[in-house]
Amino acid sequence: MAEFPWISAIVLVPLVGALFGGVVSAKRSASVGLVFSAATLFASAALVWRVWRDGALTEPLGGWSAPLGIELYADGFSALMVSMVAIVATFVSLFSAGYFRGGKDSQEEHHEGFFWSMWLVVWASLNGVFVSGDLFNLYVCMELMGLGSVALVALAGPIALRAAMRYLLVTISGSLLYLLGVALLYGGWGRLDIAALGTVGEATGASEVALAMMTVGLAMKTALVPLHFWLPAAHANAPAPVSAVLSALVVKASFYILVRLWIDVFGDVDTERASMALAILGTVAIVWGSIQALRQQRLKMLVAYSTVAQIGYLFLAFFLASTEAGAGVAWHGVAYFAIAHGCAKGAMFLSAGAIGAQLGSDRFSELRSAGTKIAFPLFSFALAGIGLMGLPPSGGYTAKWLLLTAAAKAGQPAVAAVVTVGGLLAALYVFKVVYFAFAQPKGEAELPRASEKLPYTMAWAAFLLALVSVGLGLWSALPMALLDVGLPFGVSVEQGLQP
């Protein structure tokens, strides 16, 4: 078992599942999807165990090593992201098994069969992003992930078709900018493997242009303000499990690539002005996204704009890491924020989907005074909101504490203020949902009537994932130790925290 190629297995297993899901009948697609979800979870756990035990791993595909072949690579950062994807994806699969079990007609059965195939393709692509050691292989995985995500958004029907087409335009445009940057690097250095590009020497004008294009392209796919225009409609109008996948996982993949590029490929490029620009945009995203979330009249739209706001935190790290004193803590903080946000936001979208399914609508007018009828999914929503607010004992608290520490070490009180204000704004829009759920109806309005009983898999998947988001704060030592395997950020978290 120790010698088994687990790095490639986490990509191949869900791809095989997608193929099986495409040839079985729609009625059996859920069974196939759940079986291969469990198999992918097992393969992911095995890879994480090997990285934990043996350190960073490299696997040449077909026995051909770089630069002639393609190498897969997994260190602590990769393993942490793979584990986050496996956890969130498992609960998304369980939620989906109940979500698509409503009143069946032939079209809904077709949607269910298509969902499982595309979902497994997206899962495979996500894993491929996190273990790729080659720039072009990253592009291929990104494209598969983007096209699969667009197809999943379109499952919601005509209401989501326009949002899906806009998302398609953005994902293709972002990938094209990234690919142009890859072409510049290959033209200048004649190689595509990330490890080798990090040792080629001093920066050139071509590498600076490549960094600019790749950063803009990946920022589009991550939905950094003002390149976020595609995200709210796509996330809010997609089916609930798809919304969770997009917000919790898909936007993290492009951000992961960006972090790898800045650390491993463009370490010699002067990024001071670029990091300042990203921090400013991140600050605008936190404030503006939170304000927009407060203005929404639909629960899923509120959660979608919350994603716009939370993405801003990710880009603060580039500025904090531009100083030697705050670099180690900043990168650890943003990596932990990515997984904490992934679990919390996945749980939040699943909870919102459960509430919408039980009430028949996710509008706040229907949510008013329905708190006792939707108590369980509402509790899951509030539990996930603890992580977004950054309150102890959640994983969001641990991540924000690291970011605040990095800001203090870098001498940037303004960044610390932004992190604090963002937490307060998050509290406002989370409490808005709770307030409406228990507010009395206006006038003689009839109380909202809950629909049929929520499937157990929907209710418990959201709740358990919310518990994981809290547990990331209670048991943060283990994920932090995993993150330090291979020292992806050059120093361990303990070294970064030293005065």
N, C-alpha and C positions, 0 to 999 in steps of 0.2 A: 504493500500500500504506500510505503514511503517513497518508492521510486515511480509511482504512477504519475503521469503528466497532468496534474490537477489544474495547472494554469490554462491549458487548452481545453480541459474538460468543462470548465465553467462557461465557456463559449459554445462548445459543441453540443452539450446536453440540451440546453434550451432550443438551439437550432433544430436538432432532431425532433424535439417536441413540437416545434412549429410545423414541421413537415407532416408529422402524424396528425396534428390537429387539422391540417388542411385536407386530409384524405378521409377522415372518419366522418360519420354523420354529425350534424349539428347537435343532436341530443347527447352524443357521447363526447363532445368536445370538452366539456367541463371536466369530465373524469380524466381525460388525457392531459388537460392542462394542469390539474392538481397533481397528478402523478409526476409529471416532468418538473413542476415547481418544487416538489419535495426532493426530486433527484438533484436539481440545481442547487437547492439549499444544502444538501449533503456535500456536493462537490465544493461549494464555496466554503463550508465549514472545514473540509479537509485541507483546502489550500491555506486558509488562515492558520490552521494548526501547524502546517509545515513551515510557514513563514515564521511563526512564533518560535518553533523549535529549532529550525535550521538557519534562520536569517533570510536575507534577500535571495530570491530565486531567479534564475534565467532559464528559459526554455527555447532553443532554436527550432523553429518549425521545419519539419522535413529533414532535420539533421544539418541544415545549412545555417551557419552562424552569420551574423552581420560582419561586413557590409553587404555580402552577396545574398544573404537570406534575411528572413524576418525573425526577430527575437521577441519573445514575450518576457516581461519582467514584472516581478512583484516584490515590493518592499513593504515596510510598515504602513506607509500612506496608502499604497494600492490595496493592501489587505483590509485596512480599516474601511475604505470606501466600498470594497466588495462585500464586506460583512454588513454594512449599512444597507446596501442594495438588497442583499439576501433577506434581511429581516423585514424591511418595508415591503418587498415584493411578495414575500410569503403571506403577509397579512392582506395585501391587495388581492392576491389570488383567492384567499378564503372569503373575503368580502364579495368578490365578483361572483363566486359560486352561488351566493344568495341573491345578489343584485339582479342577475339575469333570469331569476326564477319567478318572475311575475306572471301575469296573464299571457300565455304563450299564443302567438300566431306564427305562421311560417316566416314572416319577415324578422320577428324578434329572435327566432331560433337561428336564422342565418346570421344575424348580428352577433349572437353569442359565439357561434363557431368562428366567425371572422375575428372576434375580439381575442380569443385564446391564441390563435396563430400569430397575430400581430403583436400581442403582448409578450409572447415568448421571444419573438424576434427582437423587440426592444430590450428585453432583459439580457439576451445574448450580446447585443450591441453595447449596452452599458458595461457589462463585464469586459468586453473587448477594449473599450476605452481605457479602463482602469489598469489593464495589464499590458497594453501595447508599449513597446519600446522603440517604435518606428513612426516617423511623422506621417508617412503616407498611409500606413495601416490605421493610424488614428483618424485620418480623413475618411477612410472607408467605413469604419465603425460609426463615426459621427453621421454620415449620410444614411446608413441603414437605420440608425436610431431616429434621425429626424423624419425620414419618410414613414417609418412605422408609427411614430407619434402623430403625424398629420393624419394618417389613415384612422387611427384610434379616435382622434377628435371628431372626424367626420361621421363616426358611428351615431352621433346624436341626431343626425338627420338634417333637414333643411335649416334649422335654427343655428347649427354650428358650421354649416358649409362655408359661409363667408369667412368666419374666423379661421377655419382650417386652411383655406386658400391663402389668407394673409400669412399664416404661420408657415406655409410652404414657401412663400416668397422670401420670408426672412431667413428660414433655415438654409435655403439654397444660396442666398446672397452671403450669409455669414460663412458658409463652407467655401464659397468661391474666394472670398478674401483670404481665408486661411490657406487655401490651396495655392494662391498666388505667392503668399509668403513662403510656403514650402518650396515652390519652384525657384524663388530667389536664393534660398539657402542651398538647394541642391546645385544650382548654377555656380554658386560661389565656392562651395566646399566639396561637392561631388559625393555627398553622403546624406543619409536620411535617419540613421539611428541616433537617438537622443543622446546616449552616453558618449558617442564619438563627437557629436557636434559640440558638446560641452567642453571639449579639450582642444578645439581647433585654433585657439589663440585670440588675439585682440579683435575687437569689434570693427566692422567696416560700415560704410554707408549703406550697402545692401542689407546687412543684418539689421540696421536700424529701421530701414523701410519695411523689412519683413516683420519685425516686431510690431510696428505700428499697424500694418494691415492685419496681422493675425490677432492682435489685441482687439481691434475694432470688430472683426468678424466674430470672435468668440464672445465679446461683450454683447453683440446683437443676440446671439443664441442664448446667453445667460439672462437677457432682458434687463440690462442696466439702463436706468434712465439716462437719456431720452430715447433709447432704443428698445423700450419696453412695450411699444404701442400694440404689439400683437398678443401680449400675454393675457391681459384680463379677460378678453372675450374668449380666447382659446381655452383657458383654464376653467372659466365659469360656465361655459356652455357644453363642455365635454361631459360624457358620462362620469359619475362620481369616482370610480376606480381609476379612470384615465386622468382625471384632474389630480388625484393623489400622485400618480406616477410622474406627471409633468412637473409638478411643483416640488416634490420631494426628491426626485432622482434625475430627471432629464436635464434640468438647468444646472445641476451640480457637475454633470459630466463635462460640459464646456468650460466651466470654471476650473475644474481639476486640470484640464489640459493647459489652461492659461497659467496656472500656478507652476506646473511642470516646466513650461517654456521659460518663464521668468527666472526660475531657479537653475534649471539644468542646461538650458540652451543659450539664454541671453544674459548670463551672469556678468559678462564684461561690458555690456551696453549701459550707457548712462541713462537711467530711467527716472531721474529725480523729478523732472517736469511731468513726465507721464504718470508717475505715481501720485503726484499732487492732483493732477486732473482727475484721476480715478477716485481719489478720496473726496474731492468736491462733488463729483457725480454721485458717489455713494451716500454722502450726506444729504444731498437733494432727494435721493431715492427714499431714504429713511423717513424724512419729514413729509415729503409730498405724497408718497405712497400711503403713509399712515392717515393723513388727512383725507385722501380719497377713499380709503377703507371706511372711515367714519361716515362718509356721505352716502354710502351705498344703501339701497333698499332691498337687496337680495343677499342672502347669506353666502352663497358661493362667490358672488362678486366681491363681497367684503374679504373673504379669504384670499381671493386672487390678488387684490390690491395689497393685502398683507404680504404676499410673496414679493411683490415689487419692492416693498419697504425693507423686508428682511434681506433681500439680495444686496442692499446697500452696505450691510455690515461686512459682507465678504470682501468688498473692494477697499474698505478702510485698511486692511492688512497690508496692501501693497505700499501704502505711504508709511505705515509704521515700520515695515520691514526695510525701508530704505535707509534707516539708521542702524548702525551696528549694534547699539545697545538694545533696541527693541525687536530685532529681526527674529531671533529664535522663538521668543514668546509669541510674537505676532503670527508667525506661520502655524505654530501649534494651536493657537487660539482659533484661527480661521478654519483650520482642518476640523477641529472639534465642533466648531459652530456649524460646519457643513453637515456633519452627521446628526447633531442635535436638532437642527432645523429640519433635516430630512424626516426624522422620526416624528417630530411634533407636527409638521405641516402635513405629512401623510395622514396622521391620525385626525387632524382637523378637517381635512377634505373628506375622509371617510365618514366622520361624524356628521358633517354637513350633508353628505349624501344620504345617510341613514335618516336624518331629520326630515329632509325633503321627501324621501320615500314614504315616511310614516304620515306626514301631513299632506302630501300631494302637491306641495309647493315649498320653495325656499324663500319666499318673500316674507319680510318682517311683518307685514300686515296679517299673514297667516300664522306667524310664529307667536304673536301676542297672546299672552295668558295660557300658552300650551305647555308650560314647563312641566306640569305633573304628568302629561301624556307622553312626553318625550324625555323623561328624566334620565334614562340611561345614556342615550347618545349625547344629550346635553352635558351630562357630567363628563363624558369622554372629551367633548369639545373643550370644556373649561380646563380639564386636566392637561390637554395639549397646549392650551393657552398659557399655562404656567411657564412652559419652556420658551415661548415666544416673548413673554415679558421678562424672562431672565431671572425669575424668582427661585430661591433655593427650595427644594433640593434638586432641581431639574438639570439636565445637561446644558440647557441654555444659560443657566447661571454660571456653570463652570467655564463655558466658552467666553461669556462676556467678562468674567473675572480675569481671564487670561488677556483679553483685549484691553481691558482697563489697566492691567499690569504693564502691558507693552506700551500703552500710551504714557504711563508714568515714567517708565524707563527711557522712553524716547523724548520726554519733555514736551508732550503734546496734550495739554489740558483740554484743548478744544475738541479733540477726538474723544476724550473721556466724557465730555459733556454731551456729545452727539449720541454716544452709546447709552448714556443715562436717559436722555430725553426720548430716545427711541423706545426704551423699555416702558416709559410712562405712557407714550402714545399707544403702544401695543395693549397696555392694560385698558385703555379707554375703549378700543374697539372690541376687545374680548368681553368686557363688562357690558357693552351695548347689547350684545347677543343675549347675555343672561338677563339683563333688564327687560328686554322685550318678551322673553319667555315667561316672565312672572308678572308683567305689567297687566293691569286690569283693562279689559276692552273698553273702547270709547262708546259712550251712550248705551244704547240697547243692542249693540252688535252681538251676534251670536258667537259663542265660544268656538274656536276652531275644533274640528272633529278629526281625530286621528283615524287613519285608514287601518287596514288589517295589520295583524301583529308582525313586527319586524322579524325576518329570519335570524336565527341565532348567530350564524356566521357573520352577518353584517354588524350586528350589535357588538359582538365580542371581539371581532377583528379590530374595530376602531378603539375599543377600550384597552385591549392588550398592547396595541401599538402606542397609545398614550402613556401607558405604564412604562414602556421601554424608554420613552423620552424623559420620564422622571428618573428612571433607574440609571440613566447615563450620568446623572449628577451624583447619585448615591454611591455608585461603583465606578468612578472615573479612572481609578488607578490602572485597571486592566486595559481599557482602550488606549490610555496614554502610553503604557508600556509597549503595546503593539505598535503604536504610531512611531516610536523611536527605533524600531527594528530597521537596520540599514541606514539610520540617520539621514532620512530624506531631506531634512532642513539643515544639515551640517552639524547641529548640536542637539543634545537631548533636552527634554523640557526642564530637567533639573539644572542643567548648565545654563539654559536661557534665563531661568529665574534667579540665578545668582547675582548679587549686587555688583 
